[in-house]
Amino acid sequence: ELPLMLKTSRPLAGVTHRVNRSIRDMNQILDKDCAGEAAVENLLQDTTLKLWKSMDRLRILVRVAPSLGLIGTLIPMGTGLAALGQGDMTRLTTDLVIAFTTTVVGLAIGTVSFFFYTIRRRWIEEDIKNMELATEITGMNIWRADHAVFPETAN
């Protein structure tokens, strides 16, 4: 499917918009740049870097949300224990509700973030694989055209 797309220069439905855009940009570079292989490789590396950078917010959320939930648990527990020492059960109950609520919220946000991170990472890995394949195929075509043993001649 991908080799067919490279030959026809038409976007295919089976490939994501990111891969289609990358192939379109690669073809534009090859049409106007004489040092095509290096420019295409640079495009691939830049695109890969941008895709992995786009995952940073989700990765941070996966790590930070449970930590904030724990912090939100420990702070009210301190004041709740002080209230217990003074015999203020109402204050202890309120602080315990806040403590456990922040734990649940932090864990829920971390779990949902991890779910989306995992799915999105899989999509990005597939896109990068397809972009690398397109780059390899294009590189082979450039090499064959430049180093042909029997260049095509008219009969």
LOSE-71221 format. One record per residue: x, y, z of N, C-alpha, C in turn; residue in three letters. Coordinates in Angstrom, 2 decimals. Example, Ala and Ser with C-alpha at 12.3 -4.5 7.8 and 13.67 -1.06 7.14 Angstrom:
BEGIN
n_c1, n_c2, n_c3, ca_c1, ca_c2, ca_c3, c_c1, c_c2, c_c3, code
13.19, -5.69, 7.80, 12.30, -4.50, 7.80, 13.20, -3.30, 7.80, Ala
12.85, -2.25, 7.08, 13.67, -1.06, 7.14, 12.90, 0.03, 7.87, Ser
This chain:
BEGIN
n_c1, n_c2, n_c3, ca_c1, ca_c2, ca_c3, c_c1, c_c2, c_c3, code
0.83, -1.19, 0.00, 0.00, 0.00, 0.00, 0.87, 1.26, 0.00, Glu
1.86, 1.31, 0.90, 2.73, 2.49, 0.96, 3.60, 2.62, -0.30, Leu
4.20, 1.54, -0.80, 4.96, 1.70, -2.05, 4.09, 2.19, -3.21, Pro
2.83, 1.75, -3.26, 1.91, 2.23, -4.30, 1.69, 3.72, -4.17, Leu
1.54, 4.20, -2.93, 1.31, 5.62, -2.71, 2.52, 6.44, -3.15, Met
3.71, 5.92, -2.92, 4.91, 6.64, -3.33, 5.00, 6.74, -4.85, Leu
4.51, 5.74, -5.56, 4.54, 5.77, -7.02, 3.49, 6.72, -7.59, Lys
2.31, 6.73, -6.98, 1.21, 7.53, -7.53, 1.17, 8.94, -6.98, Thr
1.83, 9.19, -5.86, 1.82, 10.50, -5.18, 0.41, 10.93, -4.79, Ser
-0.45, 9.96, -4.54, -1.81, 10.24, -4.09, -1.95, 9.76, -2.66, Arg
-2.61, 10.54, -1.80, -2.84, 10.08, -0.43, -3.76, 8.86, -0.43, Pro
-3.45, 7.91, 0.43, -4.28, 6.73, 0.57, -5.00, 6.76, 1.91, Leu
-6.18, 6.16, 1.93, -6.99, 6.17, 3.14, -6.40, 5.29, 4.24, Ala
-5.60, 4.30, 3.90, -5.04, 3.39, 4.89, -3.86, 3.94, 5.65, Gly
-3.43, 5.14, 5.31, -2.27, 5.75, 5.96, -2.73, 7.04, 6.62, Val
-2.19, 7.34, 7.78, -2.64, 8.52, 8.54, -2.24, 9.82, 7.85, Thr
-2.88, 10.88, 8.28, -2.59, 12.21, 7.70, -1.16, 12.62, 7.96, His
-0.58, 12.21, 9.09, 0.82, 12.57, 9.38, 1.76, 11.92, 8.36, Arg
1.51, 10.67, 8.03, 2.35, 9.99, 7.05, 2.14, 10.59, 5.67, Val
0.89, 10.87, 5.31, 0.61, 11.51, 4.02, 1.32, 12.85, 3.90, Asn
1.28, 13.65, 4.97, 1.94, 14.96, 4.96, 3.45, 14.79, 4.85, Arg
4.00, 13.82, 5.55, 5.44, 13.58, 5.50, 5.88, 13.18, 4.11, Ser
5.11, 12.30, 3.46, 5.45, 11.87, 2.11, 5.32, 13.03, 1.13, Ile
4.28, 13.85, 1.30, 4.12, 15.02, 0.43, 5.32, 15.97, 0.59, Arg
5.72, 16.23, 1.84, 6.87, 17.10, 2.08, 8.15, 16.50, 1.51, Asp
8.29, 15.18, 1.64, 9.46, 14.50, 1.11, 9.52, 14.63, -0.41, Met
8.38, 14.47, -1.08, 8.36, 14.62, -2.54, 8.69, 16.05, -2.96, Asn
8.21, 17.03, -2.18, 8.54, 18.43, -2.50, 10.03, 18.68, -2.37, Gln
10.63, 18.10, -1.34, 12.08, 18.26, -1.15, 12.83, 17.63, -2.31, Ile
12.43, 16.44, -2.70, 13.12, 15.74, -3.78, 12.97, 16.46, -5.12, Leu
11.83, 17.14, -5.33, 11.61, 17.86, -6.57, 12.51, 19.08, -6.71, Asp
12.88, 19.71, -5.59, 13.65, 20.95, -5.70, 15.05, 20.89, -5.11, Lys
15.42, 19.82, -4.44, 16.71, 19.75, -3.76, 17.60, 18.72, -4.42, Asp
18.83, 19.13, -4.76, 19.74, 18.19, -5.40, 20.37, 17.24, -4.38, Cys
20.47, 17.62, -3.13, 20.98, 16.75, -2.07, 19.80, 16.09, -1.38, Ala
19.01, 15.39, -2.15, 17.73, 14.86, -1.69, 17.81, 13.92, -0.50, Gly
18.76, 12.98, -0.52, 18.80, 11.98, 0.54, 19.01, 12.62, 1.91, Glu
19.95, 13.53, 2.01, 20.23, 14.18, 3.29, 19.04, 15.01, 3.75, Ala
18.40, 15.71, 2.83, 17.25, 16.54, 3.18, 16.07, 15.68, 3.62, Ala
15.86, 14.56, 2.95, 14.77, 13.65, 3.33, 15.05, 13.04, 4.70, Val
16.27, 12.65, 4.94, 16.62, 12.09, 6.26, 16.43, 13.14, 7.36, Glu
16.81, 14.38, 7.07, 16.61, 15.46, 8.03, 15.12, 15.68, 8.31, Asn
14.31, 15.62, 7.26, 12.86, 15.74, 7.43, 12.32, 14.63, 8.31, Leu
12.78, 13.40, 8.08, 12.33, 12.27, 8.90, 12.71, 12.46, 10.36, Leu
13.93, 12.88, 10.61, 14.37, 13.07, 11.99, 13.61, 14.20, 12.67, Gln
13.37, 15.30, 11.96, 12.61, 16.42, 12.53, 11.18, 16.00, 12.85, Asp
10.56, 15.28, 11.92, 9.18, 14.83, 12.13, 9.10, 13.87, 13.30, Thr
10.04, 12.94, 13.39, 10.06, 11.99, 14.50, 10.22, 12.71, 15.82, Thr
11.11, 13.67, 15.88, 11.32, 14.43, 17.11, 10.05, 15.18, 17.52, Leu
9.38, 15.80, 16.56, 8.14, 16.53, 16.86, 7.06, 15.59, 17.37, Lys
6.97, 14.40, 16.78, 5.95, 13.44, 17.23, 6.22, 13.00, 18.67, Leu
7.47, 12.69, 19.00, 7.77, 12.27, 20.36, 7.61, 13.43, 21.35, Trp
7.94, 14.64, 20.92, 7.74, 15.81, 21.80, 6.26, 16.03, 22.09, Lys
5.40, 15.71, 21.13, 3.96, 15.89, 21.34, 3.43, 14.98, 22.44, Ser
4.19, 13.99, 22.82, 3.77, 13.06, 23.88, 4.17, 13.54, 25.28, Met
4.95, 14.60, 25.36, 5.48, 15.04, 26.65, 4.40, 15.38, 27.66, Asp
3.36, 16.11, 27.24, 2.32, 16.51, 28.19, 1.63, 15.31, 28.80, Arg
1.31, 14.33, 27.97, 0.67, 13.13, 28.50, 1.61, 12.36, 29.42, Leu
2.87, 12.25, 29.05, 3.85, 11.54, 29.88, 3.99, 12.22, 31.24, Arg
4.02, 13.54, 31.24, 4.11, 14.28, 32.51, 2.86, 14.06, 33.35, Ile
1.70, 14.10, 32.71, 0.44, 13.88, 33.43, 0.38, 12.50, 34.06, Leu
0.88, 11.48, 33.35, 0.91, 10.13, 33.89, 1.74, 10.07, 35.16, Val
2.83, 10.81, 35.20, 3.74, 10.77, 36.35, 3.30, 11.70, 37.49, Arg
2.80, 12.87, 37.13, 2.55, 13.91, 38.13, 1.21, 13.73, 38.85, Val
0.17, 13.30, 38.16, -1.16, 13.21, 38.77, -1.19, 12.33, 40.02, Ala
-0.64, 11.12, 40.00, -0.65, 10.33, 41.24, 0.19, 10.97, 42.35, Pro
1.26, 11.65, 41.98, 2.09, 12.32, 43.01, 1.31, 13.45, 43.66, Ser
0.60, 14.24, 42.84, -0.21, 15.31, 43.42, -1.34, 14.75, 44.27, Leu
-1.90, 13.60, 43.86, -2.91, 12.94, 44.67, -2.36, 12.53, 46.03, Gly
-1.12, 12.04, 46.05, -0.50, 11.66, 47.32, -0.22, 12.88, 48.19, Leu
0.26, 13.94, 47.58, 0.49, 15.18, 48.34, -0.82, 15.69, 48.90, Ile
-1.87, 15.66, 48.07, -3.19, 16.09, 48.53, -3.77, 15.19, 49.60, Gly
-3.23, 14.01, 49.73, -3.65, 13.10, 50.79, -2.91, 13.41, 52.09, Thr
-1.63, 13.62, 51.98, -0.80, 13.78, 53.19, -1.06, 15.10, 53.91, Leu
-1.30, 16.18, 53.18, -1.49, 17.47, 53.83, -2.74, 17.47, 54.73, Ile
-3.92, 17.07, 54.22, -5.09, 17.04, 55.12, -4.97, 15.99, 56.23, Pro
-4.19, 14.94, 55.99, -4.01, 13.93, 57.05, -3.28, 14.54, 58.25, Met
-2.34, 15.45, 57.97, -1.62, 16.10, 59.07, -2.55, 16.94, 59.93, Gly
-3.38, 17.75, 59.27, -4.32, 18.57, 60.05, -5.41, 17.71, 60.68, Thr
-5.78, 16.62, 60.02, -6.77, 15.70, 60.59, -6.26, 15.02, 61.85, Gly
-5.00, 14.63, 61.84, -4.42, 14.00, 63.04, -4.30, 15.00, 64.18, Leu
-3.99, 16.26, 63.83, -3.94, 17.29, 64.88, -5.34, 17.50, 65.47, Ala
-6.37, 17.46, 64.62, -7.75, 17.61, 65.09, -8.13, 16.41, 65.96, Ala
-7.65, 15.22, 65.62, -7.92, 14.04, 66.44, -7.31, 14.19, 67.82, Leu
-6.13, 14.76, 67.88, -5.46, 14.99, 69.17, -6.25, 15.96, 70.04, Gly
-7.00, 16.86, 69.42, -7.80, 17.82, 70.19, -9.23, 17.33, 70.39, Gln
-9.55, 16.15, 69.83, -10.89, 15.59, 70.01, -11.93, 16.16, 69.06, Gly
-11.49, 16.86, 68.01, -12.42, 17.46, 67.04, -12.69, 16.45, 65.92, Asp
-13.72, 15.62, 66.13, -14.03, 14.56, 65.17, -14.61, 15.11, 63.86, Met
-15.31, 16.23, 63.94, -15.87, 16.83, 62.73, -14.76, 17.27, 61.79, Thr
-13.77, 17.90, 62.34, -12.62, 18.35, 61.52, -11.87, 17.15, 60.96, Arg
-11.68, 16.11, 61.76, -11.00, 14.89, 61.32, -11.75, 14.26, 60.14, Leu
-13.05, 14.18, 60.25, -13.87, 13.59, 59.18, -13.74, 14.40, 57.89, Thr
-13.82, 15.71, 57.99, -13.69, 16.58, 56.81, -12.33, 16.41, 56.16, Thr
-11.28, 16.39, 56.95, -9.93, 16.23, 56.42, -9.72, 14.87, 55.78, Asp
-10.31, 13.82, 56.35, -10.18, 12.49, 55.76, -10.92, 12.40, 54.41, Leu
-12.06, 13.05, 54.31, -12.79, 13.07, 53.03, -11.95, 13.77, 51.97, Val
-11.37, 14.89, 52.32, -10.51, 15.61, 51.36, -9.30, 14.75, 50.98, Ile
-8.70, 14.12, 51.97, -7.50, 13.30, 51.72, -7.80, 12.16, 50.76, Ala
-8.86, 11.43, 51.01, -9.16, 10.28, 50.15, -9.67, 10.71, 48.78, Phe
-10.36, 11.84, 48.72, -10.84, 12.34, 47.43, -9.66, 12.72, 46.53, Thr
-8.67, 13.39, 47.09, -7.52, 13.77, 46.27, -6.73, 12.55, 45.81, Thr
-6.69, 11.51, 46.62, -6.03, 10.27, 46.21, -6.74, 9.66, 45.01, Thr
-8.06, 9.57, 45.10, -8.84, 8.97, 44.02, -8.72, 9.81, 42.75, Val
-8.81, 11.11, 42.86, -8.72, 11.98, 41.68, -7.34, 11.86, 41.03, Val
-6.29, 11.88, 41.84, -4.93, 11.76, 41.29, -4.72, 10.44, 40.59, Gly
-5.18, 9.35, 41.18, -5.04, 8.04, 40.55, -5.90, 7.92, 39.29, Leu
-7.10, 8.48, 39.32, -7.98, 8.43, 38.15, -7.37, 9.20, 36.98, Ala
-6.86, 10.39, 37.25, -6.23, 11.18, 36.17, -5.00, 10.45, 35.63, Ile
-4.20, 9.88, 36.51, -3.02, 9.13, 36.07, -3.39, 7.92, 35.23, Gly
-4.44, 7.21, 35.62, -4.86, 6.02, 34.89, -5.40, 6.37, 33.51, Thr
-6.26, 7.37, 33.44, -6.81, 7.79, 32.14, -5.70, 8.32, 31.24, Val
-4.79, 9.08, 31.81, -3.66, 9.60, 31.03, -2.80, 8.48, 30.49, Ser
-2.56, 7.46, 31.29, -1.75, 6.32, 30.85, -2.44, 5.58, 29.71, Phe
-3.76, 5.45, 29.80, -4.54, 4.81, 28.74, -4.35, 5.56, 27.42, Phe
-4.55, 6.89, 27.44, -4.40, 7.68, 26.21, -2.94, 7.72, 25.73, Phe
-2.00, 7.76, 26.67, -0.58, 7.76, 26.31, -0.22, 6.48, 25.56, Tyr
-0.70, 5.34, 26.06, -0.38, 4.06, 25.44, -0.94, 3.96, 24.03, Thr
-2.17, 4.37, 23.84, -2.79, 4.32, 22.52, -2.08, 5.28, 21.56, Ile
-1.85, 6.48, 22.03, -1.21, 7.48, 21.15, 0.22, 7.09, 20.80, Arg
0.94, 6.49, 21.77, 2.31, 6.03, 21.50, 2.30, 4.97, 20.41, Arg
1.33, 4.07, 20.46, 1.22, 3.02, 19.44, 0.98, 3.65, 18.06, Arg
0.12, 4.64, 17.98, -0.14, 5.33, 16.71, 1.12, 6.00, 16.18, Trp
1.83, 6.67, 17.07, 3.05, 7.38, 16.66, 4.11, 6.39, 16.20, Ile
4.26, 5.27, 16.90, 5.24, 4.27, 16.48, 4.90, 3.72, 15.09, Glu
3.63, 3.51, 14.82, 3.22, 3.03, 13.50, 3.49, 4.08, 12.43, Glu
3.18, 5.34, 12.73, 3.44, 6.42, 11.78, 4.94, 6.53, 11.48, Asp
5.76, 6.46, 12.52, 7.21, 6.57, 12.32, 7.71, 5.40, 11.49, Ile
7.19, 4.19, 11.73, 7.57, 3.03, 10.93, 7.25, 3.27, 9.46, Lys
6.05, 3.79, 9.18, 5.65, 4.05, 7.80, 6.49, 5.16, 7.17, Asn
6.81, 6.19, 7.94, 7.66, 7.26, 7.42, 9.07, 6.75, 7.11, Met
9.60, 5.89, 7.99, 10.92, 5.33, 7.74, 10.91, 4.43, 6.51, Glu
9.84, 3.65, 6.34, 9.72, 2.82, 5.15, 9.67, 3.68, 3.89, Leu
8.88, 4.74, 3.92, 8.81, 5.65, 2.77, 10.17, 6.26, 2.48, Ala
10.90, 6.63, 3.52, 12.23, 7.20, 3.32, 13.18, 6.17, 2.72, Thr
13.10, 4.92, 3.20, 13.95, 3.86, 2.65, 13.63, 3.62, 1.17, Glu
12.35, 3.52, 0.85, 11.95, 3.27, -0.54, 12.40, 4.42, -1.43, Ile
12.21, 5.64, -0.96, 12.63, 6.81, -1.73, 14.15, 6.84, -1.89, Thr
14.86, 6.51, -0.84, 16.32, 6.47, -0.91, 16.81, 5.44, -1.89, Gly
16.14, 4.26, -1.93, 16.52, 3.23, -2.89, 16.27, 3.70, -4.31, Met
15.16, 4.40, -4.53, 14.86, 4.90, -5.87, 15.87, 5.95, -6.31, Asn
16.29, 6.81, -5.39, 17.30, 7.82, -5.72, 18.62, 7.13, -6.06, Ile
19.01, 6.14, -5.26, 20.27, 5.45, -5.48, 20.25, 4.73, -6.81, Trp
19.15, 4.05, -7.13, 19.05, 3.33, -8.40, 19.14, 4.28, -9.59, Arg
18.47, 5.43, -9.47, 18.50, 6.38, -10.58, 19.90, 6.97, -10.77, Ala
20.61, 7.23, -9.67, 21.94, 7.83, -9.77, 23.03, 6.84, -10.16, Asp
22.83, 5.55, -9.85, 23.89, 4.56, -10.05, 23.45, 3.43, -10.96, His
22.68, 3.73, -11.94, 22.20, 2.70, -12.86, 23.37, 2.19, -13.71, Ala
23.46, 0.86, -13.83, 24.50, 0.28, -14.64, 24.17, 0.46, -16.12, Val
22.93, 0.22, -16.47, 22.48, 0.40, -17.85, 21.40, 1.46, -17.86, Phe
21.75, 2.72, -18.02, 20.71, 3.73, -18.04, 19.76, 3.47, -19.20, Pro
18.52, 3.89, -18.98, 17.52, 3.67, -20.00, 17.86, 4.49, -21.24, Glu
17.85, 3.80, -22.37, 18.12, 4.48, -23.64, 16.99, 4.17, -24.61, Thr
16.83, 5.05, -25.57, 15.79, 4.84, -26.58, 16.26, 3.78, -27.55, Ala
15.35, 2.94, -28.01, 15.70, 1.89, -28.98, 15.68, 2.42, -30.36, Asn
